[in-house]
């Protein structure tokens, strides 16, 4: 993750927080990316299909 973060250091379009999130997602294994995705959905109450449908997702 540190190597990727160093490569993103000079990108002026991303904030520091966005650079950290982007580097973490690129450095993660597929299983870790899936776990991050599930945690994101849970934190926004979008984990179940019915909750996504109620929010407007197809």
N, C-alpha and C positions, 0 to 999 in steps of 0.2 A: 504494500500500500504506500509505503514511503517513497518508493521510486516513481510510482505513478503520480503522487502528489507533487514531487519535484518537477516532473514534466509539465504539470498543469500550473506551476508557479507563475509563469509569465502570461497566462491567459487573463485578459482584463475584462472579459465578458461575464465571468463567473465570480460570485462572492466567495469568501473564504469557506463558508458553510457548504456552499454548493460544490466547491472543489473537494472538500473532505468526503461528502456523500458520494460524489462521482468516483473518486479514487477507491473508496471502500467497496462500491458495487463492482468496479472493474477487477479488483483484486480478489473478490470472493469466489468461492467455488460454486458450481451450479446449485448444490444443496443449500449453501449459505444464502445465495441470492433468493431461492425459493422461500427460505425461512424469513428473510427480510421483507419479502413481498407479502407473506401471510401476516406478519406482525403489523405492517402498514395497513392492510385491510382491516385487521382486528381493531386497531387504534381509531379507525374512522367508522366503525360499525358497518363495514361493508363486506364482512367475511362470508356471510351466507348469500345464496342466490336470491332469496326473497328480499333481503335487505338492500341488495344492489338494485333489484327490480323496483322496489319502492322508491329508491332515490332517483330512478330514471335511466339506469343502465339497462341495456337489452340483454 
